[in-house]
Amino acid sequence: MCLNCHLENKNQTSKFAQSLINYEESAHGMAILRGNQKAAVCVDCHGVHKLQRASVPTSKINHYNIPDLCGKCHTELTDEDMKSIHGRALKKGSKDSPNCTYCHSE
């Protein structure tokens, strides 16, 4: 879907080629390739048109917002993690505290 708009030229090379490779190698990408139509795709995490860099505090993929994003599908795991020392530190604003993607990538 994303490539319908994000193609670099007529030769079908993507501006986001490495991102797509990384996605296909991720747990979500592999699930899609195995036929799981419920696995997360680009827009599930990044949104559709109000895309923001991770450095923007209101970005869905900002360091502090990742647990809320992952928690939309992975409720129990996120709840458990947010009770851990890492989750509590993240809630307190610790920039160094790992979030979901620190260990699990996308």
Number of C-alpha atoms within 10 A of each C-alpha: 8 13 14 7 8 13 15 13 9 6 7 11 12 16 13 14 13 10 12 16 11 13 17 15 14 15 15 19 21 14 16 16 13 9 10 12 11 10 15 17 16 15 12 13 16 17 14 10 7 8 13 15 12 16 10 11 13 12 18 23 23 16 23 23 18 18 25 16 19 21 15 12 13 12 14 11 13 21 14 10 16 18 12 12 12 17 22 14 17 20 15 11 12 14 11 10 17 16 23 21 13 10 8 9 11 16
